[in-house]
């Protein structure tokens, strides 16, 4: 899966020693999409080599490829979103279409074949009783 957005938080790196005696490191990040209604996703990068390779900084706009996995611990389930690829060659998203400028001409009302008066969709009058 992929998601494009801006890195809004770089969380504290964590690490330790596994049961097998191997050292491990994990870094977590928060990405916010750049949509009309932005969403946030926390993902992680596992391994010191990948953390250094990706070198993710706050404020960057990235496309993150990730896998989602779930695991059970003490009767509760937890999601794990792990990045496996990061692309920096992301163009800024296109701006949303602008609203019509004030003073722009308003189209004439549409005629109803039954003779009922019609309101323009852009009309600011609101004759609804609710």
Secondary structure, DSSP 4 states (H G I P E B T S, - for coil): -EEEEEEEEEPPPEEEE-TTS-EEEEEEEEEE--SSS--EEEEEEESHHHHHHH---TT-EEEEEEEEEEEEETTEEEEEEEEEEEE---PPPPPPPPPPPTTPPPPPPPPPTT------TT--------
